[in-house]
Amino acid sequence: MKQTILLATVLGSLTCSHLFAESPNTLSLSEKMSGWELLFDGKTAENFRNYKKDTLNSGWVVKDGALVRAAGGAGDIITKQQYSAFELTLDYKISKAGNSGLMFHVTETEATPWRTGPEIQIQDNVDGHDPQKSGWLYQLYQPPGDPATGETVDATRPAGEWNQLHVRITPNQSEINMNGVRYARFKKGDDDWNKRVAASKFAKFENFGKPNSGHIALQDHGNEVAFRNIKIRDLSKENAVKNPVSGTLELEPVLAFPNLKWANWEPVDERGRPQSIRPVVVTYAGDESGRLFVMEQHGVIYTFKNDPKVTESHVFLDLRSKVNYSDRQNEEGFLGMAFHPNYKENGEVYVYYTTVPGQISVISKFTVSKENPNQVDPNSEVEIMRIEQPFWNHNGGTLAFGPDGYLYIGLGDGGSGNDPYGNAQNLSSLLGSILRIDVNAKQDGKNYSIPADNPFVRNKEARPEIYANGLRNTWRISFDRESGALWCADVGQNLWEEINIIRKGGNYGWNMKEGTHPFGSKTANPSEVIDPIWEYDHGVGKSITGGLVYRGSKLPELVGKYIYADYVSGQIWALDYDAEKGKVNSNLAIPSPKLPIVTFGEDAEGEIYFCIVTNNGKGIYTLKKK
């Protein structure tokens, strides 16, 4: 009861005003920390001048926080500074039938900027007259075809609405994203680039696309256009992409159980091929037994004594004959487990797995053997729920019992990319949501019931199991054992990774938003969408691994902080979040040898563990003071 009250208090304090993004023309704390700078602050255009001039023409004005081409004679403008490798993001709003453009590596050696600088088209795609659409690299690269329709992807929003363009230009690879959707990747100057230039109208200009540095230009095409949120990260600078932290903790990862042997597992199979251990869950049973339990993605749960000197483990449950997993489709498999809050009395453990032959997720209940506390009765399975998945990826899979005693289930949007079926915004689909069910009662012929206070029970068009929606691929969710708050790390698509605190009935924006940023052609209503409490961009990391709020005693500097990591960059962080004020106080680095962390867990005392995939069996780590 105490935890339930605390949960309501925490969630009630997260008023909408705390959850929405920063105002236009400002940098978030994460952006400031990771090396972004403002090119336009909404007040002055001091960082721009007209092409081949020292000042800005009067046709360009600053109005309502935007840089507006408002009158004739404005002319093309360029940044005063030149850039070679950079990352740029800006919002634009185009007038009806309007046209403009953004050019890069512009030099002032020619009569016009587009004779040296490749142009990313900006126009009204509905009433515009140019066959080159907004976001296309003019006559060179355009978006791919939509797999469902075959038509060229168009992620723009109508004239009069804000669109966000993201551009990354580097010698090794460049890319264009329109409203978060990837339009093109290219390498300037390679064979493919040169072939396309030779076939374009720019072939007759000797210097077109040749400079490797230059100004960034905004085009005057005779139509009204507005720009705001113009932000840049100069990637030519040393350590251009900074770790978004305000300090470093004097901690380090160490193997938690260096001598542990996995029962019935060898590092090579019978044919001599390497075998991996993929520990994706570390947890405890709450039965005061002093044991830990590790779920391995191929289909086995192990248990062993929670002792750094432990050498022996036991197979708690072996479901390899039922679990579908392959390294080529590694978001399927044995993905989640949770012990019933009354496990000591009823012996119930709940699991989430992909069943053979694949693309079907099963949530089942098993019961521990009455004769052997270290073994589940393999014949005790009771299937709770079966969920069809359209693709093999974005399965989510976390199971967690909340302080209210209900089972919470984290589900991805069903996979592929960009949520092609719109599952996360479709309340008639379970996918892209966090579910909440009562496993202690049956209802309507199902092996579970719906809590009476679930947010959508009175919505005939919605699945009543849904607790919150608008999520892409939750990996992982966890409850703060002190406050009861539900934390969720959501893996991003192309540009942003995010952390959310989940509220009952909350919509977290995917696939209309990625983090606090627009995604795709549909505009999210700010009053209906909850923004993350923290995000970081793909220059920092590309796949968030959600963790937990530390409530142990061995590391007092971590108490109350959310510990999480990025699988790709190997960074580990501790996020200090003030729930009452709805703001992040700090994000602290935990030094590590860039471990590709796949999951976090805790023991009965609240001490933290995290895991990597390993071929030698030594994949479970903890933290210690240096």
N, C-alpha and C positions, 0 to 999 in steps of 0.2 A: 504493500500500500504506500509506504514511504517513497519508493522509487517512482511509482505511478504519479504521485503528486508532484514530485520533482520534475518529471518529464513534462507535465502540463505547464509547470511554471516556466521552464526553459523555453518551450515552444511558444508559449504565450508572449514571451519577451521579444520574440523575433518579429517585430512589426514590419510591415511592408517597406517603410522608409529605410530600414536598415539593410534591406536585401537587394535593392536595385543598384544598377551600375553607377559609376562615377558620372558627373556632369560632362557634357561635351567639352572638348579642348582641355581636358585634364588628364594627367597620367595616374593610373592606379598605383598603389604601393608596389605591387608585383612588377609593373612596367618600369617604374623608377629604378627598382632594384636590379632589373635584368638588362638595363642599358638603353632603354628607349628614351627619346627626347622629343619635345614638341617642336614642330616646324611652324605651327600656327597656334596662337593661344586664344584666338577668338576676339582679340582686342586690337592687334596691330599686325600688319603684313610685313614687318621689318626684315624678314628672312627672304623676301622675294623682290625681284625687280623685273622690268620688261626686258625682253630679248634685245641684246646689243644696246641697252640703255643703263643708266645709273640709278634710275628711280622707277616708280610704279605709275603707270598712266591712271588718269582719273576715272577711266571706265571700270576699273576694279575698286570695289569698296568693301569695307568691313561692315556687315549689317547683321544684327541679331546673332552674333557669334559665328558668322560664316564669312568666308572670303568669296565675294560674289562678282561675276562678270555681269555688270548691270547696264552698261551703255556702250554705244559704238565707239570705236577707236581704242578699245581696251588693249588689244594686242596680246600676243603670247607672252607668258611670264615664266621666269626661271628662278631656281634657288640661287641665292648669292654664292653658296658653297657648292663645290663640286664633289661628287661621290664616285667611287669605283664599285666596291662591293657594299651592298646595303639592303636593308629590309624597310619597306615603307607601307604604311596603312593610312587610308583616308576615307572619309565619307563624301559622297557627292549626291547632289540633287539636281536633276536635269529638268529643264522646261519641256513642255509638250512639243514633240517633234524636234527637240533640241539635239545638238551635237557638240562634243568637245573631245578632249583626249589628254592622256598623260604620256610624256616621253621621258626616256632616260638616256644617260650618256650623251647628252646634247653638248656639242661644242659650238662656239660662235664663229666658225669658219665659213659658214654658208649663209645664204640669204634667208633661209627659214630653218627653224629647229628640227623639223621632220626630215631634213635631208641628211642629218647625222644620227639623230636619235630615234630608235624604233618607238612606235606609238601604240599604246594600249587604248583602244577605242572606248569612248564614253558617249552614249546616246540614249535617246528614248527608243527602246526596241519595238514598241508598238506602232508609233506614228513616225519614227525616224525613216529617213529615205536611203540610208546607206546599208547595203547588204552585209557589211562588216558590223557585227553586233557588239554591244557593250561588253568589255572584258576581253575581246579578241585582240591578239597581237596582230596589228593591221597587216593583212595579206600574207601573214606568216604562220600563225598558229591559232586554232580555234578549239573550243571545248569538244570532248568526245561525244559520241551518240549515247542517248539514254538507253540502257539495256532493255527496258520495258517497251519503249515506243520506237526506238531507232532514230528519233529526232535529236538534233543537236541540243545539248543541255542549255537551258536558259534560266539562270538563278537570279536574274535581276528583278527588282521591284518597279512599279510603274512610275512614270513621270510625276514629279511632285513629292515622291517619297525618298527617304535617304537610303542609299546603297553603300556598301563598304567594299572597297577594293584593297586587296593585300598583294604586294609585289615583293619578291625576293630575287635579287640579282647578285650572283656570285660567279667567279670563273668556272667553277666545277658544275654548278647546276643552278638554274633559275626557274621560278614558277610564278604563276598568276592564280589568285583565288578571288572569285567574285562572291560576295556574301558568304564566305567560308567554303564555297564549293570549288574544288580544284579544276581550273580550266585548262592549264597547260604546264608542262615542264619542258625545258629546253636548255641547251648549252650553246651560248652565243659563240659563233665562230667555228663550230664543228661542221662536219660534212653535211649533216642534215640541215643545219642553219644556212650554210652557204648555198645549198641546192634550192632552198625555199626563197632566199633573197634573189637568186639568179632568175627565178620564175616570176618575180613580183615587179611591180611598177618602180620599185626602188633600185633596180639593177643598174639604171643609168647614172645613179649618183655614186661616184667613186668612194666617197667617205661614209656612205650609209652603213650603220652597224659596225663600223671599224673601231671607233674609239672605245677604250676600255675604262674610261672615266669621263665624267662631265657633269653638267647640270641636270636637274630634274625640271621638266617643263610642264605647264598647264596651258592648254590650248584655248585660244579665242577663235571659235568657229562661227561667230556672229549670233550666237544664241545665249540666252541667260542660263548660267550654271552656277551652283554654289558648292563650296568645299568647306569641310570642317574636320576636326579630329585628325589633322595631318601630323603623323608621328613617324619618326625615322630611327633606325638603329644602324649606325655606321659600322659595317662588318669588316672594314679595312683596318680598324683600330685593333690594337693588341687587347686580347680578352674582351672583345666587343660584347659578347653575350655573357653577362655576369650571372653567377648563381644568385637568385633572388633571396638573399638572406641578410639579416641584420647582425649576425654574429655566429660564432662557432662554439659548439659544446665540446668539452674535453672528454669525449667518449670514443670508444672504438668497438667494432664488431669482433666477436670471438666465437669459435665453435662452442656450442652449448653442450654437446655430448660427443666429444671427439672419439670415444672408443665404442660407440653404439654400433651394433650389428643388426641389420634388418633380417628378420626371420625369413627363411626360404628365398632369399634374394642373393644373386651373384652379379658381379659387375659385367659379366659376359654371358650370353645365352649358350645353348647347347651347340650352336654353330660357330661360336667364337666371336659373335658380334657384340659390341658394347651395348649395355642396357643402362638406362637412366632411372634414377629415382626422382619423381616429381612431387615433392611434398606441397600440397596446396591448402591444407588446413592444419593448424596446431591448436588444440583446445584441451579442456579438462572436463571431467564428468560431474563435478560438484557433489561427489559422494564421499569426500574426505579420505580417498584411497591413496592420495599422493602419486597418482599416475598422470601421464600425458598421453594424448591420442593424436596420431598423425595420419591424415588422409593422403593417400598417394593416388595420383590422377589415373593411373592405369586400372585401379579398381580395388585397392587393398587399404584397410585401416589397420595401423599398428598401434600397440600400446606398450608402454614401458614405464619404469619407475622414474619419477622426476628427480634425478640425481646426476650431477655432472660426471660422475664416475661410472654410470650405468653402462653395461656392455650387452645386455640381453633384451630383446624385444619379442613380443608375441603378436601373431596375426589375430586381430580382433574380429575382422570381417573380410572375407575374400569374395568379391563380386566380379572378378575378371571375366567370368563366363558371360556375364550380362552387360558389362560396361563396354561401350564403344569408344575407343581412343586410337588415334594415329598421330604421328609427329607432323604429318602434313595438314592435319585438321585439329590443331592442338588446343582449340577452345571447347572441344567436347571432352567427355570422360567423366570421371568421378570428381565432382566439383564442390560439393558442400555437405556439411554435417553439423548437427546440433543435438546436444543432449537435452532431454526433457527436464524442466526445472525440478521435477520430482523423480529424477532418475534413480536416486537412492532407494525409493520405494517401488517404482514401477519398471525400472530397467529399460526404458524406451530410448532409442536413438533414431534420429531422423536423418535421411541422406538424400542427396540430389545427384542424379547421374544421367548420362546420355545412354540410352539403351541400344542394343544391337537391333538393326543394322545402322542406326544413327539418325540424327535430326529429330529425335523424340526425347524430351526431357521427362524424367520420372522422379517424383518425390515419394519416398516410401518410409514406413516405420519398421524398425526391427526391434527385437527384444533380446536382452542378454540371456545367455544360458544360465539355468538355475544351478547347474553343476560346476560351471567354470566362469568366474567373473571376468576372465580375460578373453572371453570368446562370445560372440553373438550367435544365437541360434540361426543358422542360415535358412531354415525353413519357416521362420517367423515373419517373413515379409508381408506387410499390408500396404498395398499401394494407396497413396493419398491423392495424388494428382498426376495427370499425364498431359504434357504440353507439347504440341507439334511446333517444330521450328522450321522456318522456310529455308535457312542456310545453316552451315555448320558453325559459324562464328557468332559472337555476341550472345553467348548463353548465360552470362552472369553466373549465378549458381550459389550465392551465399545463403545459408540458412542461419537464422538467429532468433532465439526466443527473447522477447522484450520483457521489460519489468512488469508488464501487464499480463504475462503468461501466455500471450499469443505467439504463433510462429510467423516470422517475417521472412519473405522470400525475395531475393534480388534477381530480377530478370533483365537481360539485354533486349534490344529492339528486334532481335531475330536475325540480324546479320546482313551480309553483303556490305555495301557502303552507302552512307547518306540516308539510311532507313527508307528504302525504295517503296515500301508499302505503307509508310506513315503510321507504323504501329504505336510509336511512343505517344502520339497525340490522338490515338483512337481508343476510347474507353471501352469499346466492345472487344478489344484484344487485350490479353494479359501481358503481352510483350511490351518492353520498354517501361516497366512499372516495378514498384515494390508492392508485393501482396502481403496481406495480413489475414490469417485464418486461425480458427480455434480447433485444435486437434483433439480436444477433450470431449467433443460432442459430434454427433452425426446429424446431417440435415439433407433433406431432399434426395436421399439415396446415396449421398457422398460420404466418404470417410472423414469429413470435417464439416464444420459449420462456419457461418459468417458472423463475426462480432456485430452486435446490434448497432454499434456506433461507428462502423466503417463508413467512410465519407460518401460513398456512392450507392448505398443500399436502396435508396429511394429513386435512383435514376434508372429507368427501365432500359435505357440504351447502353448502360455501363455494366461491366462485370463487377459484382459486389465485392469480390476478393481484393480489388485494387485499393491500396492505401495512399499511393502517390504515383504520379506518372511523369512522362517527359524526360526519360532517362535513356542513354545510349547503350552503355554496357557497364553496369555496376560491378566494380571489382576493387574493393569489397565493401560490405556494410558492417557496422559494429555499434553496439550500445555502450555509452559511457556508464560504467557500473555505479558511479556516484550520482550524476545528474539525471541519467536516463535518456539523454539526448541520443538520437539516431544519426550517426555519421555515415556518409556515402561518398566514395570516390567514384567518379564517372569518367571512363576512358574516352578521350576526345577523338575527333575524326581527322581533320587536317591541320588545325592550328593551335588548339587550346585543350589543356587538361584541367579538370575542376574538382573541387571538394564542396559538397552540399551538406547542410543539416536538414534532415527530412521532417516536414510537417505533414500532419494528416490532411489529405486532400490537396497537397501541393503539386503544382505543375512546374517542372524544372526546365521546360523550354525546348528540349530536343524534339524534332529536328528543325525548329524555327530559329533556334539559337544554339551556338556552341560556346559554353561559358557565358560571358556577358555580351557576346558579339552576335550579330545577325548571321543566320545560316539559311540559305535557300531563298526562294522567291516569296514565301509567306511571311507576313509581318506578325510578330508576337505582340499581344496586348500587354503592356507593362503591368497593368493592374492584375493580370491573371497569371503571370509567370514569376517564379522566384529565382533570383540569380544566385550563383554560388557565393560562398563566403571567401573563397580563394581560388585563384587560377594561375597557371603559368603557361607560357607559350612553347611551341615546338622547337625553338632554339635552345631551350633549357632541358626539355625531356619530351618523350613522345608516347609514354604509356604509363599512366599513374597506377601504382599499387596501393590500394587503400589499407590503412592500418587501424589504429585504435588510440583512445585516450588513455595514457599511462596512469595507473593508479597503484603501482607497486610501491615498495619502500626502499629498494636498494639504490635507486637513482633519483634522489629528491629533486634534482634540477629538471626532471622530465614530468613531474607530477602535474596533472591537469592539461598537458600538451598532447596534441594529436600527432602521432608518429606515422609517417607515410614515406613512400619512396617512388622512384621512377624506374621501371624495368629496363628501359633502353639506355638512359644516361648513367644509371647506377647511383644517383644521388639519394641520400636519406635526409629527411628533414623532421623538425619538431615545430608544429604550428601552435602558437599561443593565441587563442581566440577568446575574446571577452563577449560572452553570450548576452549579458545585460545591455551592453552598448552596441552589440551587433557589429563589431569591428575586430580586425586582426591587429594584435599588439606587435607581434614579431614572427618571423619565420627563421628558424635557426638551423644551421647546418650540423649534421652529424657526420664526421669524416668517415670514409669507407674506401676500400679498394675498388669502388665502382661495381659492386655486386649486383647482378641482375635478379633483384628480389621479386618473387612471385606471390608471396603472401606474408601476413603477420598473424601472430596469435599470442595468447597469454595463458598463464597457469592460474591456479586457484588463488594465488596470492597477488595476482595482478602483474607479475613480472613478464617482460616482453620477449617474444621470439620471432624470428623471421627466417625465411627459407629461400634457397635457390635450387634449381635443377642441377643434379650432379651425377657423374658417372662413377664416383668412388664411394658414394653412400654418406659423405660428410656434407650435409646440406642444411643443417639447422644451426642458426646462429642466435646469439643474444648480445647485449651491450654491456660493457664494463667501463669503469673510469680509467682514463689513461694513467 
